[in-house]
C-alpha cells in the first residue's frame, strides 16, 4: 500500500526518493545524440529537472553554484536555531528560545533538503525526502509556539491550540513512518489540510500582534511583510511579468531569512530583557534576604519568667512577612505582656509596617517604664495606650492602604489574671488544663490603621495553673492544601486541647501544617505563640526588661 517502484521483472520495491543519476559515458560519444528511455508504471514518474552533459567536476560545480544561495540561507537559519537551542538549554525558563529553535532548525533543514548539494553529504535521496517532510511538519509548530510564548496565546487561544495540534500530528506521522506503519509521504495530504485551516488563523494572529503597537510586534510584522513581498515578486517573475530578471533569482529564500532574522531580533531583545530581569531579581532577593536576616535578628530570646513557658512559630509566606510578635517580662510586678499582629498582605511592604509596629510597642513600653519609675499604671490603661499609639503610627505609615490586626495580652504571673485587648485580631484560644478543652475568647475592636481613632475593649479572665494561651494569625486557618483543604478552627482546638505543653503544641501544629498543605506555597504568613502558666510566681524588685520583636 505504499509508494514504490517496479523493476523490469515486475518486482515491487520501496520508493528510493528522487535521486540523481550520474551516468558515465564511454569514449567515442562526442557529437552523437543521447536518448533517455524511462520505464515506469506510474504516470507521474519521469525525468525531473534538467539533463546536462559535463565532466564530473563540472556537474558538482554546477550543483554548488546553482544552490549556493539557498544553502547559505539554510545554513544561517540552522545556525540561528542551534544558538537558540543552546540558549534554551542554558536558560530553560526562556521558552521562546526553544520555539524559535524548532522553527529555525526546521526551516534550515527543509531548505537544505530541497537543494541538490545534499547529495554531496549523502546520496540517500529517500532519507533527504524524509528530512524534508519532517522539517516541513516541524517549523510551523515552532512559529505558532513562538507566537504563543512571545505574544500570548493569540486570538481566542488559537496560536496555542494550533501549535499543540500540529505538534501532535507531526509526532504521530514521524513516529509511524519510523516504525514502518506508513510512508511519510502518505501523511502529507492531511497535514496540508491542517495548514489550510492554520494559515488564516496565522494571518489573524499577526494582525492581533500588529495592533499591539509595541516594538516587538512591529519587528515581526515588518519581517513578515518583507518575506511576503519577496515571495510575491518571485511569483510575478515566474509569470513573466519581469521578463528581464533571471528566473534563477529566488528572493523568497531571502525573504524567509529576513523573517527568521526578525523573529531572532525579537528573541534577542527578550533575552536581554530576561537577563536584566534576572539581575534585578537577584538584587531584590539579596535585599530581601538582608531584610529577613534583620527580622530574624529582632526575634526575642527565649522568655525567662518564673512559672511561664513559651513556644513560638514564625513561617512567612515569602522571604519577608507581615506577621509580628513580641513579649516581655515585667519583673517589678510579675506580669508577662504578649503581642501578636498581622499586617494585611505579605511581603516587603507588610514587613516594613510590621517593623514600625514593633518599634512603636518597644518605644511605648520604655516610655511607660521611665515615666512611672517602675510604678506602672494598670494593665488596661497600658494596653489601651499601646493600641492608640500603634494605631496612630500605622494610620500614617500605611497611608490607608495597609492595616494591621493585633492582640494585646497582659498576664499576671502571680495570680493568673489575664487582661486581653483585640484590635480586629482573631480571638486568642484559652486551653483549660483540668477539662482538656480549648475555647476561643472573643473580643471586639477595630483594625489598627483603619481609622484615625482605634476602638477596643479590654476583657479579663483568670487562668488556672497548667492552663495555656494560644495566640495566632489567620494564615494558620486560611492557607489551603492541594485539594483546597484548610485547618479548620474546630480541628485546631482539638489539637490544642490534646497538647500538654507549648513545645508539644508547636510540634503538633507545625506537623499538621506540613501534612495538610504539602508542597503548596503558603498564601499567607503564619505566626503563633503558645504560653503555659504553671502557677504563682514571686515578683522581683528589679527594673523591667523588654523584649519585643518584629517578624
N, C-alpha and C positions, 0 to 999 in steps of 0.2 A: 503493500500500500504506500510505499514511499516514492520519492523522486529518484530515478536512477537511469541506467542505460543498458542496452543490449549489445553484446558483441556479434560478430559475424555468424556465430553458431546459434544465436538466439538466446544465449545465457544472460540473465539479468545481473547487473552489478550496481552497487550503490553509486549515487551521483558523486563524481570526484571533484566537483567545483569547476568554475570557469578557469581553465588552465591555459597557460601559454604553451604553444607548440613550437619548439625550435627544431626545424628540420635541416639537417646538414646535407647539402647538395654535393654530389661528386664533381670532379673536374670535367670540363667539356660542356657545361650547360650555358656558357656565355652566348647571348644573342638568341636563345631559344625561348619559347613560350611555356610558362608553367601553369599547369591546370591543377586545381584542387577539387577532389571529389569527396564529399562528406556523406557517409551513410547514417541515416537517422530514422528511427520510427516515431519520433516526436516532431510535431510541426513547428515547434518553437526553438529548435536547436540548429545552429549553423555557425558560420564564422562571425565572431563579434569583434568589432574594432577594425583596425587596418591591417593589411598584409604588406610586408616590406621585404626587400632583398638587400642584405648588407652583410658585412663581416660580423663576427660575434662581438667584437669590440664596438662596432657601430651600433648594434642592437642595444647593448647596455647603455651606451652614451645617449641614444635616442630616448630610452626609458627614463633615465635620470633627468635629462633635460626637460622632457615633457611634463614630469610630475614634481619638479623641484619645488615650485611654489606651494603646491598643495601639501607636499611632505614637510616643508618648513612650517607651514601653519599648523599641521597636525602635531609636529614636534613641540611647537610653542605651547599649544593647548595642553598637550600631555604633560609637559614640564610644569606648567602652571598648576595643573591638577595634583601633581606629585608634591609640589611645595605646599599646597593647601592641605594635603593629606598629612604631611609632616607636622604642620601647624596644629592640625586637629589632634594628632597623637600626643603632641606636647601640651595642648590645652583642650582636654576632652569636653570642657563645657562650651567651647566655641563651635556650636552645632552648624552655623553657616559655612564653616571651613570644610566640613565633611560633605555637605550637599554640593558645594562648589567643586570639590574634588571629584565627586561622582559625575557631575556634568562635564567638567573639563577633560577628565581622563576618557570618559565615554566618547566625547566629541573627537578627541585626538585619535583614538583607536579607530573610530568609524571613518574619519577622513583618510587615515593611512591605509586602512584595509581596502579602500577603493582605488589606491594608486597601484601602478604596475611595479613600483620599486619594491613592493612587498615580497616579490618572488626572489629578490636578492637575499632577503633574510630567510625565507623558507619557500620552497616550491610547492608546498602542500596547499593547493588552492581551496580545498574544502575547509580546512582549518581557518583560513582567512575569511571565507564566507560566513562561518560560524562566528568569528570575532566581529565581523561587520554587523551581523544581525544582533548579536548580544549587546554590543555597544550602542546600536540604534535603539534598543529597548531601554537602556540604562540612562542615557543622557537626558531624556525628557523627565525621568524620575528626579534627576539632580536639579533641573530647572524649577519644577514645581516645589520640591523640597526647599530650594533656595528661597523662593518667594515666601514660603511659609515661615522659614526661620528668620528671614531678614525683615519682611514687610508684614508679617502676620498671616493668618490662615486664609486670607482672601475673601472675596465676595461670598457671603454665606458659608464660609468654610470650604469653598471649592478647591483651593490650592492644596489644602491638607488632605482632603478626600482623594484628589486625583493622584497625588504622588504615592499615596499608600496603595491605591488600586493598581496603578501602573507598576509599582514595585512588586506587588504580589503576583501580577501576571508575568512579569519578567522572570521572577524566581521560579515559578512553575514551568514556564516554557523552557528556560535554560536547563533546569534540573531534569525535566522529562527528556529533553534531547540528549543530555549527557548519559542518561540511563538507557537510551535506545528505545524509549516508548514512542517517540515520533521524531520526525525530521524537523529541525528548527525552522526550515522554510515553510513548513505547513502551519506554523503559528503566526506567520506574518499577517495574513488577512485579518484575523480577529484584532490584532494589535493596530492595524491600520484603521479599523472601525472605531476602536477606542480613541485613537488620535483625532479622528474626525469630530468626536464629541469633545475632546480635551482642548483642541485649538481655539474654539470660540471662547471657552472659559479662560484660556490663557490671555487672549486679547482683552477680555473683560477685566481680568485682574491687573493687567498692565495699565488700563485706564484708571482703575482704582488707585494704583500706585502713583500714577502721574498726578492725580488730583490731590494727593497728599501735599504736593508742593515743596517737599524738603529736598535737600541736596542729593541724597541717595536715590530718591525716586527719579529726579531729573537725569542723573548719570545713567541709570539703567534704561530709561526710555529713549535717551539720545543714542545710546549704543544700539538698541533695538531698531530705532528708526534708520540709522546708517546701514545696519545689516540688511534691513528690508529694502532700502533704496538700492543697494548694490545688487541684491537678488533680482529686483525688477529691471535693472539695467541689463543684467545677463539675459533675462527673458526677452526683453526688447531686441537685444543684439542677436539672439538666436532666431528671432522672427525676421531678421534682415532690416530692421529699422535703422541700424547703424552699419551700413554696408562697408565702410572703410576701416572699421575697427576689427582686428583679427579675432576670429571666434575662439581662438585658444586662450584669450584673456578672460579668466573667470574671476570676476570681482566678488561673487558670492562668498568665496572662501575667505577673502579679506574682510568681508562684512561679518562673517562668523567670528573671525579673530577679533574684530572690534567689539562685538557683543560680548565675547569671552573676556576681553580686557575691561569692558565697562563693569561686568559683574565682579571681576577681580579687584577693580578700583574700589567698589563698594565694600568688598570683603576686607581690603587693606585698611580702609577707613574704620570699619568695625573693629578690626584687630587692634589698631592703636587706641580706639576708644576703650576696648576691653583692657588693654594694658594700663591705661590711665585710671580706669575704674578699679583695677586690681591694686594699683599703688595707693589709691585713695582708701580702699577698703583696708589695706594693710596699715595705713596711717591711723585710720579710725579704730581699728582693732587694737593697735598699740595704745591709743589714748584710752579706750575703754578698759583695756587690761590694767593700765595705770590707775584708772578710777576705781576698778574693782579692788586693786591692792589697797588703795586708800580706804575703801569701805570696810574691807576685812580688818585693816589696822584699827578702825574705830569700834570694832566689836568689843564689848566689855569683857573683862576677865571673868572667870567663874565667881559666882556670888558666894561670899563667905559671911553667913549670918547664922547665929545660933538657932537651931530648930527649923531651919529653912533649907530645902533642897530644890534646885532649879535645873532644868534641861531645856535647851533651845534648839531650834532648827531654822535655817535660813536657806531657801532654794530659789534664786532669782530665775525668771524665765529667759533672760538674756545675760550678758556679762555683767551688766549693772541692773539693779532693780529698784523699784519704788517702795518696797516694804521697809519698815523701820521698827526697831525695838530697842528698849533701854531699861535699865533698872539701877537702883542704888539702895544702900542700907544706911538708914539714919541711926547711928549708934546712940545718940543722945536720948531719943525717945523710943528706940527699939522698933522702928517702923521700916517696912520694905515698900518701896514705890516701884511700880511696873508700868511700862508704856509699850503699846503695840499700835503701829499705824500703817496705813495703806494709801499711797497716792494713786489717784486714778491713772490707769495705763501702766506701762512699764518701759524701761529703757533709760537713756541718759537724762532726759528732762525730768522724769519722775525721780530718778536717783538724786538729782541736784536738789529737788524740792524736799525729798526725804532728809537730805543733809541739812537743809535750812531748818527743818523741824527739830532735828537732833540738836543743832546749835541753840535754838530757842529754848528748848527744855533745859539744857545744861546751864544757859545763862540765867534763866529764871531761878533754878534751884540754887545756884551760887548766890544770887542776889538775895533770896529769901534768907539764906543762912547768915549772910553778912549783916543784913538789916536787923534781924532779930537776935543776933548774937547767941544763937543756939536755942532761944525760947521761941520756937516757931508757932505759927498760927495753927488752927485746927485743920485737919486734912481736907475737909470740904472746901474751905477757902483756898488752900494751896492748889488743889486740883482745878478749881474754877479759874484761878489766876493763870495757871498754866494753859488752860483751854483758851482763855481770852487772848493771851499773848501769841500763842500758836496760830490762832485764827487771824489775828491782825497781820502777822508775818506772811502767812500763806495767801491771805486775801490779796496782798500787794505783790508778792513774788509770783503767784500763779496767774495773775492778770486775768482772772475769771475764766481761764482755760483749764487749769488743773485744780483739783480739790483733793482733800485728804480726810480719811476717816481715822479715828484714833480712840483707843480705850485707855483710860487713866485709872490706875488702881493703887490704893494705899492700904497696906496690911499691917495691923498692929501685932508684932511678933510676940507680945506678952499676953494678949487676950484672944487673938484670932479674929478680931473685928476687922471687917473689910469695908472700905469706902470705895465705891465704884461709880465712875462717871464715863459716859459714852458720847462721842461726837460722831454720830451716824455710823458707828462701827458695828460689826457683827457681835452678837451677845457673847460674853465670856461663858465658860462652862464651869459649873461647880460640881466636883466629884465628891460625893458623900461616902467616906470610907466605911462607916458602920453599915450602911444599907447597900453598898456596892452598886450605887446608882449615880448617873451623871445627868444633869439637867442644865439647860441654858438659863442665864439670868438676864431677862430682857430689860432694856433701858432705852430711853429716848434721847435724841439730841440731833442737832443739825451738823452737816459736814463742815469741816474747817475750810475756810476759803469760799464757801458758797454764798455767804452774805457778810455784811460789814460787822454784824454782831452775832456771836455764836449763842445758840440756845441749848443749854444742857441741864440735866438734873442729876443729883447725887443719890445713890442707893446704898443702903447699909445692910449688912448681914454678918453673922458670926460663924466662923468655921470651927469645927471640932478637930482635935488632934488627929492627924492622919489624912485629913481632907486635902484635896488638891484643887487648884485653879488652872484652867486651860484657856489661854488667850491665843487667837489665831487670826489670819487674814482670809478673805473669802476665796482666794485661789485654791485653798485646800478642798473646798466642796464644789468648786466651779470648773476646774480643769477636767478634761474628758480623756478617756482611753480610745483605742482604735475603733470600737463599736459605739462610741458616744457615752459609755458608762461613766458615772461620776461616783464619788464617795458621798453618799447621802448623809444628812445630819443624823438620822437615827442610827446608821451604821457607825458613824464617828462616836456617838455617845456610847454605844455598846463597847467599842474599843477602849474608850477612856475608863469606863466602869470596871473593865476587867484588868486594867494595868495597875500593879501595886505601887509603882514608883514613877517619878518623872523620867528617869532613864529608860525604863521599860515602856513608858508611854511613847517616848521618841522613837524607840526601836520598832514598836508595833505600827505606829502611824506612818513612818517612812517606808516600812516594808509594804504596807497597804498601798502607798503611793506608787511604788515601783511595780507592784503586781498589777494594779488596776490601770495605770497609764501606759505601761510598757515603754516602747520607743517613741511614742507620740510626743513631740515637743510641747512643753508647757505653754499654755495660753496666758497664764498669769503667774506672778510671783507667789511664793508660798512661804509663810513665816508662822511659826507657832512657839509658844512658851508654856512650859508646864512647871507649876510650883506646888510643893507639898509643905504643909505646916505640921510639924511634929509635936508642938506643944509650947507652953510658955517659955520665953527666953528673957533673961535679965538684961535690962537696958544698961549700957555702959556710959559713964560720964566722959565722953571723948567727942572731939569735933566730928561733924557729919562728913561722910565720904560720899563721893558721887561717881557714878559710872553710867553714863548714857551713851547709847551707840546709835549709829546710823547704819542701815543695811539696805 
